[in-house]
Amino acid sequence: MERYYVGLDVPKDETAICVKSGDGKVLLARKMPTDPDAIAGALSCGGWNFGAVVMETGRMANWLYHKLMRRAPPVVCVDALHAYAVLSQMHNKTDANDAAMLAELARTGFYRKVTVKSPLAQRRRALLRARETAIKMRMNTENTIRGLLASFGVRLPRHLRTEVFHQAAELSKAMLRHAREDQVCQRLMTIPGVGAVSAVTFVATVDDPQRFRRSRSVGAYAGLTSRRYQSGDMDYGGRISGRGDRMLRPVLYEAANSLLCGMKAEAGQGMKEWATVLKQRTSHKKAVVALALKLAVIMHAIWRNGTTFQSTEA
């Protein structure tokens, strides 16, 4: 049975649709409202057997992906940066041309598939983002008020009970509920240095531990592994790539820094001593990054194996 291939360019209001046959012939090119039912209806009118429905990552991608998977599978979400390398070669950039090029990527298989997070993971990440924003707003508001009043000799209490303060507190309570009610988060929090924020962020970001065949791959996903340059006789590593998830990496770094600088629990003494020796040979930041990578590996292994942290110190 012949297969057909679809490209979807998804702005906020209207989605450009392009359907191509196996030999590259355009069978449908039109715009529809960015509505799952409307898009699925347009795709089902021809009775086509789809090989792939390709769309880029973006603001609407997660929502539309899960809605369409129930109506017009198989939907594939591709990395927008990789797609841009192809789309930017077109002389005229329009939504219709972008959809046609995405359909061509679907037909040729020349794309990099992105794993779309589950709705629960998306809600948790949204909560974490909102909490982070509220905390920053609270700090900025307090610092501004303190700075203005300090010139008049007015000293304010340590914590101002502003509306932003209450919003940040409520979001923190919601995040803690997720940590208490999720068994995976509870097991991850048995690791020294890993608290509720670290556990919830890790679970919401990784979403499915089976995504990674090796636990060490999580470190690369978080951007904690070093870059490598190899050409001819030259082969050396550089700084960390920093190309991973921007939410997970700083959380792992903070957990590692907490373990190295503040933790006194015997359970994590071995890791702390290992990082301390590394710190003496290199620098504090490099030791913290190495420890963050180790924590990421341990967290993934514990999640996948269904275990808790067991200290190896005798």
C-alpha positions in Angstrom: 0.0 0.0 0.0 1.4 3.4 -1.0 2.3 5.7 1.9 1.8 9.5 2.0 3.7 12.1 4.0 2.5 15.2 5.7 4.3 18.4 6.8 2.6 20.8 9.3 3.9 24.3 9.8 2.2 25.4 13.1 1.9 29.1 13.8 -0.5 30.2 16.6 -3.7 30.8 14.5 -3.4 28.9 11.2 -1.5 25.7 10.3 -0.2 25.2 6.8 -0.7 21.6 5.6 1.1 19.8 2.8 0.6 16.2 1.8 3.0 14.5 -0.6 2.9 11.1 -2.3 5.8 8.7 -2.2 7.2 10.1 -5.4 7.1 13.7 -4.0 4.0 14.9 -5.8 2.0 17.5 -3.8 -1.6 16.2 -3.2 -2.8 18.8 -0.7 -1.7 22.2 0.2 -3.9 24.4 2.3 -4.2 26.3 5.6 -6.5 25.3 8.5 -7.2 26.8 11.9 -4.7 25.5 14.5 -7.3 23.0 15.8 -6.7 19.3 16.1 -10.1 18.3 14.9 -9.9 20.6 11.8 -6.4 19.3 10.9 -7.3 15.7 11.4 -10.4 16.2 9.3 -8.4 17.7 6.5 -6.0 14.8 6.6 -8.7 12.1 6.7 -10.6 13.4 3.6 -8.3 11.7 1.1 -8.3 8.3 2.8 -4.5 8.3 2.7 -2.2 5.8 4.5 0.3 8.1 6.2 3.9 7.1 6.7 4.6 10.1 8.9 3.1 13.5 9.9 6.0 15.8 10.7 5.9 19.0 12.7 8.6 21.1 14.3 9.1 21.7 18.0 7.6 25.0 19.2 5.2 26.7 21.5 2.1 24.8 20.3 4.0 21.5 19.4 3.5 19.6 22.7 -0.3 20.3 22.9 -1.0 19.6 19.2 1.2 16.5 19.1 -0.8 14.7 21.8 -4.1 15.8 20.4 -3.2 14.6 16.9 -1.8 11.3 18.0 -5.3 10.4 19.0 -6.7 11.4 15.7 -4.1 11.2 12.9 -1.1 9.0 13.8 1.8 8.6 13.3 2.9 12.1 14.3 6.6 12.9 14.5 8.0 16.0 16.2 11.4 17.1 14.8 14.0 19.4 16.3 13.3 23.0 15.0 17.1 23.8 14.9 17.8 20.8 12.7 14.8 21.6 10.5 15.9 25.2 10.2 19.1 24.1 8.6 17.0 22.7 5.7 14.2 25.3 5.7 16.6 28.2 5.6 17.9 27.0 2.1 14.6 28.1 0.5 14.6 31.4 -1.4 11.1 32.3 -0.3 10.1 31.6 3.3 6.4 31.2 3.7 4.3 28.9 5.9 3.2 26.9 2.8 6.8 26.4 1.7 7.8 25.4 5.2 5.0 22.8 5.3 6.1 21.5 1.9 9.7 21.1 3.0 8.6 19.4 6.2 6.6 17.0 4.1 9.7 16.3 2.1 11.7 15.6 5.3 8.9 13.1 6.2 9.1 11.5 2.8 12.9 11.1 2.8 13.3 10.4 6.5 15.9 13.2 6.7 15.0 14.4 10.2 15.9 14.0 13.9 12.9 12.8 15.9 12.3 14.5 19.3 10.7 12.7 22.2 7.6 14.7 23.3 7.0 14.8 27.0 3.9 13.5 28.6 1.1 15.9 29.7 2.0 15.3 33.3 5.7 16.1 32.7 4.6 19.2 30.9 2.4 20.4 33.8 5.2 19.8 36.2 7.7 21.7 34.1 5.2 24.6 33.8 4.8 24.6 37.5 8.6 24.7 38.0 9.0 27.5 35.5 6.2 29.5 37.2 7.8 29.0 40.6 11.2 30.1 39.3 9.7 33.2 37.7 7.7 34.1 40.9 10.9 33.7 43.1 12.9 36.0 40.7 10.1 38.5 40.7 9.9 38.4 44.5 13.6 39.0 44.8 13.6 41.8 42.3 10.6 43.5 44.0 12.2 43.2 47.4 15.6 44.5 46.3 14.0 47.4 44.5 11.9 48.5 47.5 14.9 48.0 49.9 17.1 50.1 47.7 14.7 52.9 47.4 13.9 53.1 51.1 17.5 52.6 52.2 18.3 56.1 50.9 15.9 57.4 53.5 17.3 55.3 56.3 14.4 52.9 56.3 15.1 49.3 57.1 12.6 46.7 56.2 12.1 43.2 57.7 14.1 40.4 56.2 11.1 39.0 54.2 8.4 41.3 52.8 5.0 39.7 52.7 4.2 40.9 49.2 1.7 39.3 46.8 4.5 37.9 44.8 5.9 36.3 48.0 2.6 34.5 48.5 2.4 33.3 44.9 5.9 31.9 45.1 5.0 30.2 48.4 1.9 28.6 46.9 3.8 27.4 43.8 6.4 25.9 46.1 3.7 24.0 48.1 2.3 22.6 44.8 5.8 21.5 43.8 6.3 19.8 47.2 3.0 18.0 46.8 4.3 16.5 43.5 7.4 15.4 45.3 5.5 13.7 48.2 2.9 12.0 46.0 5.4 10.6 43.4 7.2 7.4 44.4 10.0 8.0 41.9 10.7 11.4 43.5 10.7 9.9 46.9 13.3 7.3 45.9 15.5 10.0 44.2 15.4 12.1 47.3 17.2 9.3 49.2 20.3 10.4 47.2 22.5 12.9 49.3 22.1 16.4 48.0 18.9 15.7 46.0 15.9 17.5 47.4 12.4 18.0 46.2 13.2 20.6 43.5 15.9 18.4 42.1 13.8 15.3 42.1 10.7 16.9 40.5 12.8 18.6 37.9 14.6 15.4 37.0 11.4 13.4 36.7 9.6 16.1 34.7 12.5 16.5 32.3 13.5 12.9 31.7 9.8 11.8 31.8 10.6 8.2 30.7 13.8 6.5 31.9 13.7 4.1 29.0 14.5 6.9 26.7 18.2 6.4 27.6 19.8 3.0 27.1 22.7 4.0 29.3 22.5 6.1 32.5 25.5 8.2 31.5 23.6 9.5 28.5 21.5 11.6 30.8 24.6 13.6 31.6 24.9 14.5 27.9 21.2 15.3 27.7 21.7 17.8 30.5 24.7 19.3 28.8 27.2 18.2 31.5 29.6 16.2 29.3 32.6 17.9 27.7 32.8 18.9 24.1 35.2 17.0 21.9 37.2 18.1 18.9 38.9 15.5 16.7 40.5 16.1 13.4 43.6 14.3 12.1 46.2 14.1 14.8 44.2 16.5 17.1 41.9 15.0 19.6 41.0 16.9 22.8 38.0 17.7 25.0 36.8 21.1 26.1 34.3 22.7 28.4 30.9 21.1 29.0 28.6 21.4 25.9 25.9 23.3 27.7 23.5 22.2 25.0 21.2 20.1 27.1 18.1 20.9 29.0 18.4 24.4 30.5 16.1 23.6 33.4 17.8 20.4 34.5 21.4 21.4 34.3 21.4 24.2 36.9 19.3 22.1 39.3 21.9 19.2 39.1 24.7 21.7 39.6 23.0 23.2 42.7 22.4 19.7 44.1 26.1 18.8 43.6 27.3 22.1 45.1 25.1 21.5 48.1 26.6 18.0 48.5 30.2 19.2 48.1 29.9 22.3 50.3 27.2 21.7 52.9 26.3 18.1 53.3 27.5 16.3 56.4 25.5 13.1 56.0 27.5 9.9 56.2 25.6 8.4 53.2 27.2 10.8 50.8 30.6 11.0 52.3 32.2 8.9 49.6 31.0 11.1 46.8 31.9 14.2 48.7 35.5 13.0 49.3 35.8 12.0 45.6 34.7 15.5 44.5 37.0 17.1 47.1 40.0 15.3 45.7 39.0 16.3 42.2 38.6 19.9 43.4 42.1 20.0 44.7 43.5 18.8 41.3 41.3 21.1 39.1 38.9 23.7 40.4 35.7 24.0 42.4 33.4 24.5 39.4 34.9 21.5 37.5 34.5 19.3 40.6 30.9 20.4 41.0 30.1 19.7 37.3 31.7 16.2 37.6 29.7 15.5 40.8 26.5 16.8 39.0 27.2 14.3 36.2 27.6 11.5 38.8 24.3 12.5 40.4 22.5 12.4 37.1 23.8 8.9 36.4 22.8 7.7 39.9 19.3 9.2 39.6 18.6 7.6 36.3 19.9 4.2 37.5 17.8 4.3 40.6 14.7 5.4 38.7 15.1 2.6 36.1 16.0 -0.1 38.6 13.3 0.8 41.1 15.8 1.0 44.0 16.9 3.6 46.5 20.3 5.1 47.2 22.6 2.7 49.0 25.8 4.0 50.4 28.9 2.0 49.5 31.0 3.2 52.5 31.7 0.5 55.0 
